[in-house]
Amino acid sequence: MDVYQYEDFRKFLEDAFEEKRKDPSVPAKGKYTHRKLAGEAGFTNPGYFNDVVKGRRTLSDSAAGKLVTVFALKPNEAEYFRLLVSYGQSKDPEERQQIYEQMLFRRNRSSFVRLNPVNSKYYQDYHYPLVRSAIQVLDFRGNYEELAKFIRPSVPVATLKKCVRDLCEWGLLTQNAEGRYQPAFKNQEPAPSMGDLVKRLNREWVMQAADALFAFPKEERYIYSALLTVGAKTFKEIQGRIDRFREEIIELAKREEKPDRVMQFNIQHFPRSNVKEPK
């Protein structure tokens, strides 16, 4: 377990407790309880830890320090954990962004990134998945000028060279005997614990989609927006249909044997009002 792979301090605490519960070096294997944890941390309420994990209570600075000791976090790990707590409990968007940048800075200096670059740096820059997808289509053998013209809008050659170099180093690209670069895996999935990092990548994709409305002719793109008024039952049905449609499109793309282009596929569905309280 590595605290740097987490962006939700509650999920980290849940997993850290479970790991300690199963650790054969801990006395009374399988019987490590919240009550025992409370005793080690000096919590007067045995249910406090579980309330924090479930989101029913906040974690104070003092309690965070005690859990650092219980879970034997090193000084740098402890600082990252405290940032996780501040990030998870802050309600100010600007403050959360500042804290997240500090988290990324500390994570990028950790051994986690050196050992798991695919689950960290790959999702910090949208160029990596874009270049990887373009190479999956293009017969790329090192002609960066051709690759730059293939991607829309064009990407600087220097950026492409860095992306290809990093993707090869991370094992996401390989080069065959004929000199052609190819993705090592057709599909790349992020680690479940990196949710906010992926959200920020999705935010970048959504922002670029707005530019596509004017950058591409109608026959090359499909963008549609509408405001709907629905009830709870219809809302759930719409979500279910969107999920099924998304799965169908992804499966259709997976079956493609001769791709000739890279397409960005977005689905947007979000509230534009609060829910009216029943009278």
C-alpha positions as CSV (number, residue, x, y, z in Angstrom):
1,M,0.0,0.0,0.0
2,D,1.3,3.5,-0.9
3,V,-0.4,6.6,0.3
4,Y,0.7,8.5,-2.8
5,Q,-1.7,6.5,-5.0
6,Y,-4.7,7.9,-3.1
7,E,-6.7,11.1,-3.6
8,D,-9.4,10.3,-1.1
9,F,-8.1,10.2,2.5
10,R,-11.1,8.2,3.7
11,K,-10.5,5.5,1.1
12,F,-6.8,5.4,2.2
13,L,-7.8,5.0,5.9
14,E,-10.3,2.2,5.0
15,D,-7.6,0.3,3.0
16,A,-4.9,1.0,5.6
17,F,-7.1,-0.4,8.4
18,E,-7.9,-3.5,6.3
19,E,-4.3,-4.1,5.5
20,K,-3.4,-3.9,9.2
21,R,-6.2,-6.2,10.1
22,K,-4.8,-8.9,7.7
23,D,-1.1,-8.3,8.5
24,P,0.3,-11.5,9.9
25,S,2.9,-9.6,11.9
26,V,0.2,-7.8,13.9
27,P,-0.8,-9.7,17.1
28,A,-4.2,-11.4,17.1
29,K,-4.4,-11.8,13.4
30,G,-7.9,-11.2,12.0
31,K,-9.0,-9.6,15.3
32,Y,-7.8,-6.1,14.8
33,T,-10.8,-4.0,15.4
34,H,-11.8,-0.3,15.4
35,R,-11.7,-0.5,19.2
36,K,-8.1,-1.6,19.1
37,L,-7.3,1.1,16.6
38,A,-8.9,3.6,18.9
39,G,-6.8,2.4,21.8
40,E,-3.6,2.7,19.8
41,A,-4.6,6.2,18.6
42,G,-5.9,7.4,22.0
43,F,-9.4,8.0,20.7
44,T,-12.0,8.0,23.5
45,N,-14.8,7.1,21.1
46,P,-14.2,3.6,19.5
47,G,-16.5,4.5,16.6
48,Y,-14.8,7.8,15.7
49,F,-12.5,6.2,13.1
50,N,-15.4,4.4,11.3
51,D,-17.5,7.7,11.4
52,V,-14.6,9.5,9.7
53,V,-14.2,6.7,7.0
54,K,-18.0,6.8,6.3
55,G,-17.9,10.6,6.0
56,R,-20.1,11.2,9.0
57,R,-17.4,13.2,10.9
58,T,-14.4,15.3,10.0
59,L,-10.8,14.4,10.8
60,S,-9.1,16.9,13.1
61,D,-5.4,17.8,12.8
62,S,-4.7,16.1,16.1
63,A,-6.5,12.9,15.1
64,A,-4.7,12.9,11.7
65,G,-1.4,13.1,13.6
66,K,-2.4,10.1,15.7
67,L,-3.4,8.0,12.7
68,V,0.0,8.9,11.1
69,T,1.6,7.1,14.0
70,V,-0.9,4.1,14.0
71,F,-0.3,3.5,10.3
72,A,3.5,4.1,10.6
73,L,3.7,6.8,7.8
74,K,7.1,8.2,7.1
75,P,7.5,12.0,7.4
76,N,7.0,12.7,3.7
77,E,4.1,10.3,3.6
78,A,2.6,12.0,6.6
79,E,2.7,15.4,4.9
80,Y,1.0,14.0,1.9
81,F,-1.7,12.4,4.1
82,R,-2.3,15.7,5.8
83,L,-2.7,17.3,2.4
84,L,-5.2,14.6,1.5
85,V,-7.2,15.4,4.6
86,S,-7.2,19.1,3.8
87,Y,-8.1,18.5,0.2
88,G,-11.0,16.1,1.1
89,Q,-12.5,18.4,3.8
90,S,-12.1,21.8,2.1
91,K,-15.2,23.4,0.6
92,D,-13.4,26.2,-1.3
93,P,-12.7,25.3,-5.0
94,E,-9.7,27.6,-5.2
95,E,-8.2,26.2,-2.0
96,R,-8.8,22.6,-3.2
97,Q,-7.0,23.4,-6.4
98,Q,-4.0,24.8,-4.5
99,I,-3.9,21.8,-2.2
100,Y,-4.2,19.4,-5.2
101,E,-1.2,21.1,-6.9
102,Q,0.8,20.5,-3.7
103,M,-0.3,16.9,-3.7
104,L,0.8,16.5,-7.3
105,F,4.2,18.1,-6.5
106,R,4.8,15.7,-3.6
107,R,3.5,12.7,-5.5
108,N,5.8,13.5,-8.5
109,R,8.8,13.5,-6.1
110,S,7.9,10.2,-4.6
111,S,9.0,6.6,-5.4
112,F,5.3,5.9,-6.4
113,V,5.7,7.9,-9.6
114,R,9.0,6.4,-10.4
115,L,7.5,2.9,-10.0
116,N,4.1,3.7,-11.4
117,P,4.4,6.4,-14.0
118,V,1.5,5.1,-16.0
119,N,-0.9,5.6,-13.1
120,S,0.3,9.2,-12.4
121,K,2.1,11.1,-15.1
122,Y,0.2,9.6,-18.0
123,Y,-3.1,11.1,-16.8
124,Q,-1.5,14.5,-15.9
125,D,-1.1,15.5,-19.5
126,Y,-3.7,14.9,-22.2
127,H,-1.0,14.7,-24.8
128,Y,0.0,11.2,-23.7
129,P,-3.3,9.4,-24.4
130,L,-3.8,11.5,-27.6
131,V,-0.4,10.6,-29.0
132,R,-0.7,7.0,-28.0
133,S,-4.1,6.8,-29.8
134,A,-2.8,8.6,-32.9
135,I,0.1,6.1,-33.1
136,Q,-2.3,3.2,-32.9
137,V,-3.8,4.5,-36.2
138,L,-0.9,5.9,-38.0
139,D,2.0,3.9,-39.4
140,F,4.4,5.8,-37.3
141,R,8.1,5.0,-37.7
142,G,9.7,8.2,-36.3
143,N,8.4,10.8,-38.8
144,Y,7.3,13.4,-36.2
145,E,6.4,16.0,-38.8
146,E,3.8,13.6,-40.2
147,L,2.5,12.7,-36.8
148,A,2.2,16.5,-35.9
149,K,0.1,17.0,-39.1
150,F,-2.1,14.0,-38.4
151,I,-3.2,15.2,-35.0
152,R,-5.9,17.9,-34.9
153,P,-5.1,20.5,-33.8
154,S,-1.4,20.0,-34.5
155,V,1.0,19.2,-31.6
156,P,4.5,20.7,-31.6
157,V,7.2,18.2,-32.6
158,A,9.2,18.7,-29.4
159,T,6.1,17.7,-27.4
160,L,5.5,14.6,-29.6
161,K,9.1,13.5,-29.1
162,K,8.9,13.8,-25.3
163,C,5.6,11.9,-25.3
164,V,6.9,9.1,-27.5
165,R,10.1,8.8,-25.4
166,D,8.1,8.7,-22.1
167,L,5.5,6.3,-23.5
168,C,8.3,3.9,-24.6
169,E,10.0,4.2,-21.2
170,W,6.7,3.4,-19.4
171,G,6.1,0.4,-21.6
172,L,3.0,1.8,-23.3
173,L,4.7,1.9,-26.7
174,T,6.9,-0.6,-28.4
175,Q,8.9,-0.5,-31.6
176,N,9.0,-3.6,-33.8
177,A,11.8,-4.9,-36.1
178,E,10.6,-2.8,-39.0
179,G,10.8,0.4,-36.9
180,R,7.0,0.9,-36.4
181,Y,5.8,2.1,-33.1
182,Q,2.7,0.4,-31.6
183,P,0.8,0.5,-28.3
184,A,1.7,-2.3,-26.1
185,F,-1.9,-2.6,-25.0
186,K,-5.0,-1.6,-27.0
187,N,-6.8,-0.2,-23.9
188,Q,-5.3,1.7,-20.9
189,E,-7.4,2.0,-17.7
190,P,-6.5,4.3,-14.8
191,A,-6.1,3.0,-11.2
192,P,-9.4,3.3,-9.3
193,S,-7.7,5.4,-6.6
194,M,-6.7,8.1,-9.1
195,G,-10.2,9.5,-9.6
196,D,-9.6,13.2,-9.3
197,L,-6.6,13.0,-11.6
198,V,-8.8,11.4,-14.3
199,K,-11.5,14.0,-13.6
200,R,-9.1,16.8,-14.4
201,L,-8.1,15.0,-17.6
202,N,-11.8,14.7,-18.5
203,R,-12.3,18.4,-17.8
204,E,-9.5,19.2,-20.3
205,W,-11.3,17.0,-22.9
206,V,-14.6,18.7,-22.3
207,M,-13.0,22.2,-22.7
208,Q,-11.5,21.1,-26.0
209,A,-14.9,19.8,-27.1
210,A,-16.2,23.3,-26.8
211,D,-13.6,24.5,-29.4
212,A,-14.6,21.7,-31.7
213,L,-18.0,23.3,-32.3
214,F,-16.3,26.0,-34.4
215,A,-13.1,24.2,-35.4
216,F,-14.7,21.4,-37.4
217,P,-17.4,21.4,-40.1
218,K,-20.8,19.8,-39.2
219,E,-20.2,16.6,-41.1
220,E,-17.1,15.9,-39.0
221,R,-18.6,16.3,-35.6
222,Y,-21.8,15.9,-33.6
223,I,-22.5,18.2,-30.7
224,Y,-26.0,18.5,-29.2
225,S,-27.2,20.2,-26.1
226,A,-30.7,20.4,-24.6
227,L,-32.3,21.4,-21.2
228,L,-34.6,18.7,-20.0
229,T,-37.2,18.8,-17.1
230,V,-37.5,15.3,-15.6
231,G,-38.5,13.5,-12.4
232,A,-36.4,11.1,-10.3
233,K,-37.7,8.0,-12.2
234,T,-37.0,9.4,-15.6
235,F,-33.6,10.7,-14.4
236,K,-32.5,7.2,-13.4
237,E,-33.8,5.8,-16.7
238,I,-31.8,8.3,-18.7
239,Q,-28.7,7.5,-16.8
240,G,-29.2,3.8,-17.4
241,R,-29.7,4.4,-21.2
242,I,-26.6,6.5,-21.3
243,D,-24.6,3.8,-19.6
244,R,-25.8,1.2,-22.1
245,F,-25.1,3.5,-25.0
246,R,-21.6,4.2,-23.8
247,E,-20.9,0.5,-23.4
248,E,-22.2,-0.1,-27.0
249,I,-20.0,2.6,-28.5
250,I,-16.9,1.4,-26.6
251,E,-17.5,-2.2,-27.7
252,L,-18.0,-1.0,-31.3
253,A,-14.7,0.8,-31.2
254,K,-12.9,-2.2,-29.7
255,R,-14.1,-4.4,-32.6
256,E,-12.6,-2.0,-35.2
257,E,-9.8,-3.8,-37.1
258,K,-8.7,-1.0,-39.4
259,P,-9.0,2.4,-37.7
260,D,-8.1,5.4,-39.8
261,R,-8.7,8.3,-37.4
262,V,-8.8,9.2,-33.7
263,M,-12.2,10.4,-32.5
264,Q,-13.0,12.0,-29.1
265,F,-16.3,10.7,-27.7
266,N,-18.0,12.8,-25.0
267,I,-21.2,12.3,-23.1
268,Q,-22.4,15.1,-20.8
269,H,-25.3,14.9,-18.4
270,F,-25.4,17.1,-15.4
271,P,-27.9,19.2,-13.3
272,R,-28.7,22.8,-14.1
273,S,-30.9,23.3,-11.0
274,N,-31.5,21.9,-7.5
275,V,-34.1,19.2,-6.9
276,K,-37.5,20.7,-6.0
277,E,-38.6,19.5,-2.5
278,P,-41.9,17.6,-2.5
279,K,-44.8,19.5,-0.9
